[in-house]
């Protein structure tokens, strides 16, 4: 089972690919650097609630559901 962070990364990668958007452009649009976007996509840094809100405002189709165990970890 994928974690919510993996799911968000997958959705963001798809959005970047479908829109031919570089990570740097996405970062500028949501208030992150390209390095911060890259770290989140690799799983080195977790996506924050603010990141998810900013992605949704940009139009990135993010949909996650926290499992009980993940919600408490």
C-alpha positions as CSV (number, residue, x, y, z in Angstrom):
1,X,0.0,0.0,0.0
2,X,1.3,3.4,-0.9
3,X,1.7,6.1,1.7
4,X,-0.1,9.5,1.1
5,X,3.3,11.1,0.4
6,X,4.0,8.5,-2.4
7,X,0.6,9.1,-3.8
8,X,1.0,12.9,-3.8
9,X,4.5,12.5,-5.5
10,X,3.0,10.3,-8.1
11,X,0.2,12.8,-8.8
12,X,2.7,15.7,-9.0
13,X,5.0,13.8,-11.4
14,X,2.0,13.1,-13.6
15,X,1.0,16.7,-13.5
16,X,4.5,17.9,-14.4
17,X,4.7,15.4,-17.3
18,X,1.3,16.2,-18.7
19,X,2.0,20.0,-18.5
20,X,5.6,19.8,-19.6
21,X,6.4,21.8,-16.5
22,X,9.9,21.9,-14.9
23,X,10.1,21.3,-11.2
24,X,11.5,24.9,-10.8
25,X,8.3,26.4,-12.3
26,X,6.1,24.2,-10.0
27,X,8.2,25.3,-7.0
28,X,7.8,29.0,-7.8
29,X,4.1,28.5,-8.2
30,X,3.7,26.9,-4.8
31,X,6.4,28.7,-2.8
32,X,9.2,26.1,-2.9
33,X,12.6,25.9,-4.6
34,X,13.3,23.3,-7.2
35,X,15.5,21.5,-4.7
36,X,12.6,21.3,-2.2
37,X,10.3,20.0,-4.9
38,X,12.8,17.4,-5.9
39,X,13.3,16.3,-2.3
40,X,9.6,15.8,-1.8
41,X,9.3,13.9,-5.1
42,X,12.2,11.6,-4.0
43,X,10.6,11.1,-0.6
44,X,13.5,12.7,1.2
45,X,11.2,15.3,2.6
46,X,7.5,14.9,3.3
47,X,4.8,17.0,1.7
48,X,3.1,19.3,4.1
49,X,-0.6,20.2,4.4
50,X,0.3,23.7,3.1
51,X,2.1,22.1,0.1
52,X,-1.0,20.0,-0.7
53,X,-3.3,23.1,-0.4
54,X,-1.0,25.0,-2.7
55,X,-0.9,22.2,-5.2
56,X,-4.7,22.0,-5.2
57,X,-4.9,25.8,-5.7
58,X,-2.6,25.4,-8.7
59,X,-4.9,22.8,-10.2
60,X,-2.8,19.7,-9.4
61,X,-5.3,16.9,-8.8
62,X,-4.2,15.7,-5.4
63,X,-6.4,13.1,-3.7
64,X,-5.2,11.3,-0.6
65,X,-6.8,9.3,2.3
66,X,-4.8,8.8,5.4
67,X,-5.1,5.3,6.9
68,X,-5.5,5.1,10.7
69,X,-2.0,4.0,11.2
70,X,-0.5,6.6,9.0
71,X,-2.6,9.4,10.5
72,X,-1.1,8.6,14.0
73,X,2.5,8.0,13.0
